[in-house]
Amino acid sequence: MPIYDYFCPTNNQKLEVWHSINDKISTWGQLCKLAKCDTGDTPENTPVKRIISAPRIIVETGISELKSHGFSKLVKRDQGVYENLTATGDESRIVNINDHSTYPNFKEKLGD
């Protein structure tokens, strides 16, 4: 089911809810029921507006794809110690937050 964002101009609140594309949400009461929240002081028949928001796309990405796009993936291994799964070239595979020389070379990855 898609996620939709709604705005209530009466109380200036924005709510995010999941519902079928065929459902038509037009009041604060309907919206709160879907969101499983209390209507508060706002009357249930108060009109709401569906607002346009950025689409949410989640794509599973492998380590090699992250590397090729210039990303660094750090996985916590111990207190203050991370493993750089995307280390390339002379980058350290172990990153210690207290030792900046072990950090990934972000300037080289980001470029201009």
Beta strands, then each sheet from edge to edge (+ up, - down):
strand 1: 3-8
strand 2: 13-18
strand 3: 49-51
strand 4: 74-78
strand 5: 81-84
strand 6: 94-96
sheet 1: 2+ 1- 3+
sheet 2: 4+ 5- 6+
end
